[in-house]
Amino acid sequence: MSSRLSKLNEDILPIVYQPPLSRGDSTDFGLGNFNSSFFFAISAVSNILWSVGPTLLRLPNAQLNSSSC
């Protein structure tokens, strides 16, 4: 964009694992919801990078693979 202003993109697709909580339970494993965030950052004179931005895209694609379901 410019020498002081830049656009940052962060995409998150969590991998979720939960061990058995009690005897006889099974483990749960799957993908969480996809979340994409866009930030505009301003470079200051110091080593700190300030950024502001919303979460613009959230896709509910969570899945759960478990033998107990």
NORQUINOR-V854894 format. One line per field, one symbol per residue. ss: DSSP state (~ for helix, > for strand, _ for the rest). phi: phi as a letter, one per 40 degrees, with the letter a starting at -180 (. if undefined). psi: psi as a letter, one per 30 degrees, with the letter a starting at -180 (. if undefined). Layout:
ss=???
phi=???
psi=???
This chain:
ss=____>>>>>>>>>>>>>>_________>>>>>>>>>>>>>>>>_____>>>>__>>>>>_____>>___
phi=.acbbbbbbbbbbcbbbbcccacgcbcbaibcccbbbbbbbbccccccbcabicccbbbcbcbabaccc
psi=daffklkkkjkkjkkkkjlkflkflllkkakakkkkkkkkkkkleagkjklklljfkjjigklkjkff.
